[in-house]
Amino acid sequence: MKFVLITLGLAVGAALAAVALKPRIARAELLKEGQLAPDFSTEMVASDTIKPVKLSDFRGKRVVLYFYPKDFTSGCTKEACAFRDGFTRFEQTGAVVLGCSIDTSDSHREFIKKYSLPFPLLLDHGKSIARAYGVANGIPILGLDSRITYVIDADGKILKVYPKVDPSTHPDEILHVLAAAPPIAAAPAPSAAPAAPPAAPAADKGASN
């Protein structure tokens, strides 16, 4: 009996270790400042609607892409509400705020509704976005994303990486960086179309042959 219990205990311990270690091994490195931000194609929950979205849709604007573990948890709620409270200032800098977690569309919709979030939350099917940005399985046993933020410049490159985040003060920290960043260059105006050549004079129908 004692042998059976010891064997069972070792098997359970090995199983737990496998669950804990597997996500750690699979976790990718964080992206570096100056790297091109990986594009993605997914859906975003905005207010009560779901719309298709790609990162490239925001080219020409700065994007604050913040990953968080889970809707409605204490830290994630503080962070979302802090972004909400500073949202007007983010708009004034020309920046777009996007939240991303592994939650479902229904969870995102309720989270947005309860806390009146004015920015969209991304759906991350199969953790493809989290893996591309090196934030998947930040909480290994639960498989939740890390709390990490990327600021992406108007040209699609990583401007700033925040691997450690204080949920309550993080948005103010980003706004300080955005305020100090060079202004976004305006897109060149389209060149004027060349003037049409003058029309050839009409033939004189009354002229003799």
C-alpha positions as CSV (number, residue, x, y, z in Angstrom):
1,M,0.0,0.0,0.0
2,K,2.8,2.4,0.9
3,F,4.6,1.6,-2.3
4,V,1.4,2.3,-4.3
5,L,1.0,5.7,-2.5
6,I,4.6,6.7,-3.2
7,T,4.3,5.7,-6.9
8,L,1.0,7.7,-7.2
9,G,2.6,10.7,-5.5
10,L,5.6,10.6,-7.9
11,A,3.3,10.3,-10.9
12,V,1.2,13.3,-9.8
13,G,4.3,15.3,-9.1
14,A,5.7,14.5,-12.6
15,A,2.4,15.5,-14.2
16,L,2.3,18.8,-12.4
17,A,5.9,19.5,-13.3
18,A,5.2,18.7,-17.0
19,V,2.2,21.2,-17.0
20,A,4.3,23.9,-15.3
21,L,7.4,23.4,-17.4
22,K,5.9,23.0,-20.9
23,P,4.6,26.6,-21.2
24,R,8.0,27.9,-19.9
25,I,9.9,26.0,-22.6
26,A,7.4,27.3,-25.3
27,R,7.6,30.9,-24.2
28,A,9.3,33.1,-26.8
29,E,11.6,36.0,-26.3
30,L,10.2,39.5,-26.1
31,L,10.6,41.7,-29.1
32,K,13.3,44.4,-29.1
33,E,12.9,48.1,-29.7
34,G,13.5,48.9,-33.3
35,Q,12.2,45.5,-34.5
36,L,9.3,45.4,-37.0
37,A,6.1,44.6,-35.0
38,P,4.6,41.3,-36.3
39,D,1.4,41.9,-38.2
40,F,-1.7,40.0,-37.1
41,S,-5.2,39.5,-38.4
42,T,-8.0,38.8,-35.9
43,E,-11.2,40.3,-34.6
44,M,-11.6,43.1,-32.1
45,V,-14.5,43.7,-29.7
46,A,-15.4,47.4,-29.8
47,S,-18.4,48.4,-27.6
48,D,-21.0,45.7,-28.5
49,T,-19.7,44.8,-31.9
50,I,-17.0,42.5,-33.3
51,K,-15.0,43.7,-36.3
52,P,-12.1,42.2,-38.3
53,V,-8.8,44.0,-37.7
54,K,-5.2,43.9,-38.7
55,L,-2.2,45.7,-37.1
56,S,-1.4,47.2,-40.6
57,D,-4.8,49.0,-40.4
58,F,-3.2,51.4,-38.0
59,R,-0.1,52.2,-40.1
60,G,0.5,56.0,-39.8
61,K,-0.6,56.0,-36.1
62,R,1.2,54.9,-33.0
63,V,-0.3,51.8,-31.4
64,V,-0.3,50.9,-27.7
65,L,-0.7,47.1,-27.7
66,Y,-1.1,45.9,-24.1
67,F,-1.3,42.3,-23.1
68,Y,-3.0,41.3,-19.8
69,P,-3.8,38.0,-18.1
70,K,-7.6,38.0,-17.8
71,D,-10.8,40.1,-17.8
72,F,-12.3,41.1,-14.5
73,T,-9.3,40.2,-12.4
74,S,-8.1,42.9,-10.0
75,G,-4.9,44.1,-11.7
76,C,-6.4,43.8,-15.2
77,T,-9.4,45.9,-14.2
78,K,-7.1,48.6,-12.7
79,E,-5.1,48.7,-15.8
80,A,-8.1,48.9,-18.2
81,C,-9.7,51.6,-16.1
82,A,-6.4,53.6,-16.1
83,F,-6.3,53.4,-19.9
84,R,-9.9,54.4,-20.0
85,D,-9.3,57.5,-17.8
86,G,-6.3,58.6,-19.9
87,F,-8.0,57.7,-23.2
88,T,-8.6,61.3,-24.4
89,R,-4.9,62.1,-23.9
90,F,-3.9,59.0,-25.9
91,E,-6.2,60.3,-28.7
92,Q,-4.5,63.7,-28.5
93,T,-1.1,62.1,-29.2
94,G,-2.5,60.3,-32.2
95,A,-2.2,56.9,-30.5
96,V,-4.5,53.9,-30.7
97,V,-5.0,51.7,-27.6
98,L,-5.6,47.9,-28.1
99,G,-6.0,45.4,-25.2
100,C,-5.3,41.7,-25.8
101,S,-5.9,38.6,-23.7
102,I,-7.0,35.0,-24.2
103,D,-10.6,35.8,-23.1
104,T,-13.6,35.1,-25.3
105,S,-15.7,37.7,-27.2
106,D,-18.5,37.4,-24.6
107,S,-16.1,38.1,-21.8
108,H,-14.5,41.0,-23.6
109,R,-18.0,42.4,-24.3
110,E,-19.0,42.3,-20.7
111,F,-15.7,43.7,-19.5
112,I,-16.0,46.6,-21.9
113,K,-19.7,47.2,-20.9
114,K,-19.1,47.0,-17.1
115,Y,-16.2,49.5,-17.1
116,S,-17.2,51.7,-20.1
117,L,-13.9,51.0,-21.9
118,P,-13.6,53.3,-25.0
119,F,-11.0,51.2,-26.7
120,P,-11.2,47.7,-28.4
121,L,-10.1,44.4,-27.0
122,L,-8.5,41.8,-29.4
123,L,-9.5,38.2,-29.7
124,D,-6.3,36.0,-29.7
125,H,-7.3,32.8,-31.3
126,G,-4.9,30.0,-30.4
127,K,-2.6,32.6,-28.7
128,S,-1.1,33.4,-32.1
129,I,-0.6,37.1,-31.3
130,A,0.7,36.4,-27.8
131,R,3.2,33.9,-29.2
132,A,4.4,36.4,-31.9
133,Y,5.1,39.0,-29.2
134,G,6.6,36.6,-26.7
135,V,4.0,37.0,-24.0
136,A,2.2,33.7,-24.1
137,N,2.0,31.5,-21.0
138,G,3.2,34.3,-18.7
139,I,1.4,32.5,-15.8
140,P,2.4,29.0,-16.7
141,I,0.0,26.8,-14.8
142,L,-3.0,28.8,-15.9
143,G,-1.7,29.5,-19.4
144,L,-2.4,33.2,-19.2
145,D,-0.5,36.0,-21.0
146,S,2.1,38.1,-19.3
147,R,1.2,41.7,-18.4
148,I,3.5,43.4,-21.0
149,T,3.0,46.4,-23.3
150,Y,4.4,47.3,-26.7
151,V,4.3,50.8,-28.1
152,I,4.5,50.6,-31.9
153,D,5.4,53.6,-34.0
154,A,3.6,54.9,-37.0
155,D,6.1,53.0,-39.3
156,G,5.2,49.7,-37.7
157,K,8.4,49.3,-35.6
158,I,8.6,48.7,-31.8
159,L,9.1,52.1,-30.1
160,K,9.1,50.9,-26.5
161,V,8.7,47.6,-24.6
162,Y,7.3,47.5,-21.0
163,P,8.2,44.1,-19.5
164,K,7.2,45.2,-16.0
165,V,3.9,47.0,-15.5
166,D,2.2,48.7,-12.6
167,P,-1.4,48.5,-13.6
168,S,-2.5,51.7,-11.9
169,T,0.3,54.0,-13.3
170,H,1.3,52.4,-16.5
171,P,-0.8,54.5,-18.9
172,D,0.7,57.7,-17.5
173,E,4.1,56.2,-18.0
174,I,3.3,55.6,-21.7
175,L,1.8,59.0,-22.2
176,H,5.1,60.6,-20.9
177,V,7.0,58.7,-23.6
178,L,4.5,59.6,-26.3
179,A,4.7,63.2,-25.4
180,A,8.5,63.2,-25.7
181,A,8.5,61.2,-29.0
182,P,9.1,63.1,-32.3
183,P,5.9,64.1,-34.1
184,I,4.5,61.7,-36.6
185,A,5.6,62.8,-40.1
186,A,2.6,63.7,-42.3
187,A,2.0,61.6,-45.4
188,P,3.3,63.4,-48.5
189,A,0.6,65.1,-50.5
190,P,-0.2,63.4,-53.8
191,S,1.5,65.2,-56.8
192,A,-0.7,67.2,-59.0
193,A,-1.7,65.6,-62.3
194,P,0.1,66.9,-65.3
195,A,-1.8,69.5,-67.3
196,A,-3.6,68.1,-70.3
197,P,-2.0,69.2,-73.6
198,P,-3.9,71.9,-75.5
199,A,-6.4,70.6,-77.9
200,A,-5.5,70.7,-81.6
201,P,-7.4,73.4,-83.6
202,A,-10.5,72.1,-85.3
203,A,-10.2,71.7,-89.1
204,D,-12.0,74.5,-91.2
205,K,-14.9,72.6,-92.8
206,G,-15.4,75.5,-95.2
207,A,-11.9,75.2,-96.7
208,S,-11.7,74.2,-100.4
209,N,-10.0,71.0,-101.5
